[in-house]
Amino acid sequence: MRSIAYDNEFRARARRTQGWGLGLLTVAGLLWIWFAVFLVTPYEDGGDGGGSPCPSLLTSEYVHDDDCVEARDWPGLVALLGGSIPFAVVGGALYTSGAVSHRMAEHLAEVTRLDSASG
């Protein structure tokens, strides 16, 4: 009976690990969506709200307007994208670790059941 309690606790830890991984992957996904919004929305080149309008970063008109190129906060955009990488890597590792642990617990339970049925 003690092995069942241990197995249930092991599976619960694996599900929690998967949950943390999924949560961190969600944070990374939200940062990527935020980055994409900055790429597709137009903005103004003046910091005080009175500047001229600039097209979104993904339009062909953007390439030819030097004032708009200099007005965009590129370090902030790159930092936003770079900040999502640790969340994605750690989230992917945690989710994979939890999924593998849960699957191995299922496999061990099935092997044990088959061994007890045949022996």
MARTI-397153 format. One record per residue: x, y, z of N, C-alpha, C in turn; residue in three letters. Coordinates in steps of 0.05 Angstrom, whole numbers, plus 5000, padded with zeros to 4 digits. Example, Ala and Ser with C-alpha at 12.3 -4.5 7.8 and 13.67 -1.06 7.14 Angstrom:
REM residues 2
n.px;n.py;n.pz;ca.px;ca.py;ca.pz;c.px;c.py;c.pz;code
5264;4886;5156;5246;4910;5156;5264;4934;5156;Ala
5257;4955;5142;5273;4979;5143;5258;5001;5157;Ser
END
This chain:
REM residues 119
n.px;n.py;n.pz;ca.px;ca.py;ca.pz;c.px;c.py;c.pz;code
5016;4976;5000;5000;5000;5000;5017;5025;5000;Met
5041;5023;5011;5059;5047;5012;5068;5054;4984;Arg
5071;5035;4966;5081;5041;4939;5060;5057;4924;Ser
5034;5052;4929;5013;5067;4916;5014;5096;4924;Ile
5018;5101;4950;5020;5129;4959;5044;5143;4947;Ala
5066;5129;4946;5090;5141;4933;5085;5146;4904;Tyr
5073;5127;4890;5067;5131;4861;5048;5155;4857;Asp
5028;5158;4873;5010;5180;4871;5024;5207;4876;Asn
5042;5207;4896;5057;5232;4901;5076;5238;4878;Glu
5089;5218;4867;5107;5221;4845;5092;5233;4821;Phe
5068;5222;4815;5052;5232;4793;5043;5261;4798;Arg
5036;5267;4823;5027;5294;4830;5050;5314;4826;Ala
5075;5306;4834;5098;5323;4829;5103;5327;4799;Arg
5100;5306;4784;5104;5308;4755;5083;5327;4743;Ala
5058;5325;4752;5038;5344;4741;5044;5373;4749;Arg
5053;5377;4774;5060;5404;4783;5083;5415;4766;Arg
5103;5398;4760;5126;5406;4744;5116;5414;4716;Thr
5098;5398;4705;5087;5404;4679;5071;5431;4680;Gln
5057;5435;4702;5042;5460;4705;5060;5484;4706;Gly
5082;5482;4721;5101;5504;4722;5113;5509;4694;Trp
5120;5488;4680;5131;5491;4653;5111;5504;4635;Gly
5086;5496;4636;5065;5508;4619;5061;5538;4626;Leu
5063;5544;4652;5060;5572;4660;5083;5589;4650;Gly
5107;5579;4651;5130;5595;4641;5129;5597;4610;Leu
5120;5576;4597;5116;5578;4568;5095;5598;4561;Leu
5074;5601;4577;5053;5620;4573;5065;5649;4576;Thr
5082;5653;4596;5094;5679;4600;5111;5686;4575;Val
5127;5666;4565;5143;5671;4541;5125;5678;4517;Ala
5103;5663;4514;5085;5668;4493;5072;5696;4494;Gly
5066;5705;4518;5055;5732;4521;5075;5753;4514;Leu
5100;5749;4521;5121;5767;4514;5125;5768;4483;Leu
5123;5745;4470;5124;5744;4441;5101;5759;4428;Trp
5077;5756;4440;5054;5770;4429;5057;5800;4433;Ile
5068;5809;4456;5073;5837;4461;5093;5848;4440;Trp
5114;5833;4435;5134;5840;4415;5120;5843;4387;Phe
5103;5824;4380;5090;5824;4354;5071;5848;4352;Ala
5058;5856;4374;5041;5879;4374;5057;5904;4367;Val
5081;5906;4379;5098;5929;4373;5106;5930;4343;Phe
5109;5906;4331;5117;5905;4304;5095;5913;4284;Leu
5070;5908;4291;5048;5912;4272;5032;5937;4278;Val
5037;5952;4299;5021;5976;4305;5037;6001;4297;Thr
5023;6021;4286;5037;6046;4280;5043;6061;4306;Pro
5061;6080;4305;5069;6096;4328;5076;6124;4320;Tyr
5082;6142;4338;5091;6169;4332;5120;6172;4338;Glu
5134;6188;4323;5163;6191;4326;5170;6210;4348;Asp
5152;6226;4359;5158;6244;4381;5151;6232;4407;Gly
5168;6236;4428;5163;6225;4454;5141;6239;4469;Gly
5134;6263;4462;5114;6278;4478;5086;6276;4466;Asp
5082;6259;4447;5055;6254;4436;5048;6273;4413;Gly
5066;6292;4406;5060;6311;4384;5076;6305;4359;Gly
5088;6282;4356;5104;6276;4333;5088;6267;4309;Gly
5102;6263;4288;5088;6254;4263;5084;6224;4265;Ser
5062;6214;4252;5056;6185;4254;5076;6169;4237;Pro
5083;6146;4247;5101;6128;4233;5086;6102;4228;Cys
5090;6090;4205;5076;6064;4200;5088;6042;4217;Pro
5075;6019;4217;5085;5997;4233;5112;5987;4222;Ser
5126;5973;4238;5153;5964;4231;5153;5944;4208;Leu
5131;5930;4203;5130;5909;4183;5120;5919;4156;Leu
5116;5945;4153;5107;5955;4127;5131;5963;4110;Thr
5128;5964;4084;5150;5971;4066;5156;6001;4068;Ser
5137;6017;4076;5141;6046;4078;5161;6052;4101;Glu
5162;6035;4120;5179;6040;4144;5208;6042;4136;Tyr
5217;6027;4117;5245;6025;4110;5256;6051;4100;Val
5240;6068;4088;5249;6092;4075;5247;6117;4092;His
5237;6116;4116;5233;6139;4133;5253;6139;4155;Asp
5274;6155;4153;5296;6155;4173;5287;6165;4200;Asp
5269;6185;4201;5260;6195;4227;5246;6173;4243;Asp
5230;6157;4229;5216;6135;4243;5235;6113;4252;Cys
5256;6108;4236;5275;6088;4243;5289;6095;4269;Val
5297;6120;4271;5311;6129;4295;5293;6133;4319;Glu
5267;6137;4315;5249;6141;4337;5241;6116;4351;Ala
5242;6093;4338;5234;6068;4350;5254;6059;4371;Arg
5244;6049;4393;5260;6040;4415;5270;6011;4409;Asp
5291;6009;4393;5301;5982;4386;5313;5967;4409;Trp
5329;5980;4426;5339;5964;4449;5317;5953;4467;Pro
5295;5968;4470;5273;5958;4486;5259;5934;4473;Gly
5256;5935;4446;5244;5912;4432;5262;5887;4433;Leu
5288;5891;4430;5306;5869;4431;5307;5857;4460;Val
5306;5875;4480;5306;5866;4508;5280;5850;4514;Ala
5258;5859;4502;5233;5845;4506;5234;5817;4494;Leu
5245;5815;4470;5248;5789;4457;5269;5771;4472;Leu
5291;5784;4480;5312;5769;4494;5303;5760;4522;Gly
5286;5776;4534;5276;5769;4561;5257;5745;4560;Gly
5246;5739;4537;5228;5716;4535;5243;5690;4533;Ser
5268;5691;4525;5283;5666;4520;5286;5649;4545;Ile
5294;5661;4568;5297;5644;4592;5270;5631;4600;Pro
5248;5646;4598;5222;5634;4604;5216;5611;4586;Phe
5222;5614;4560;5216;5592;4541;5233;5568;4546;Ala
5259;5572;4551;5277;5549;4555;5271;5534;4581;Val
5268;5549;4603;5262;5536;4629;5234;5523;4628;Val
5215;5537;4616;5188;5526;4614;5187;5501;4597;Gly
5202;5501;4575;5203;5477;4558;5216;5453;4573;Gly
5238;5459;4587;5251;5438;4602;5234;5427;4625;Ala
5220;5444;4640;5203;5435;4662;5179;5419;4651;Leu
5167;5429;4629;5144;5414;4618;5152;5387;4608;Tyr
5175;5386;4595;5185;5360;4584;5192;5341;4607;Thr
5205;5351;4627;5213;5335;4650;5188;5323;4664;Ser
5168;5340;4668;5143;5331;4681;5128;5310;4664;Gly
5128;5315;4637;5114;5296;4619;5128;5269;4619;Ala
5155;5270;4618;5170;5245;4618;5167;5230;4644;Val
5167;5244;4666;5164;5231;4692;5136;5218;4694;Ser
5116;5232;4686;5089;5222;4687;5086;5198;4669;His
5097;5199;4645;5095;5176;4627;5111;5152;4637;Arg
5134;5157;4650;5149;5134;4661;5134;5121;4684;Met
5120;5137;4700;5105;5126;4722;5082;5108;4711;Ala
5069;5117;4689;5049;5101;4677;5060;5075;4666;Glu
5083;5077;4653;5096;5054;4642;5104;5034;4664;His
5115;5043;4685;5122;5025;4707;5098;5012;4720;Leu
5076;5027;4722;5052;5015;4733;5041;4993;4715;Ala
5043;4998;4689;5033;4978;4670;5051;4953;4669;Glu
5077;4957;4670;5096;4934;4671;5091;4918;4697;Val
5087;4932;4719;5082;4918;4745;5056;4902;4743;Thr
5036;4914;4731;5010;4900;4728;5013;4875;4711;Arg
5027;4878;4689;5031;4855;4671;5048;4833;4684;Leu
5068;4841;4700;5084;4821;4714;5068;4806;4735;Asp
5051;4820;4749;5035;4807;4770;5013;4790;4757;Ser
5004;4797;4734;4983;4781;4720;4994;4755;4709;Ala
5019;4756;4700;5031;4732;4687;5045;4714;4707;Ser
5051;4724;4730;5067;4708;4749;5052;4699;4772;Gly
END
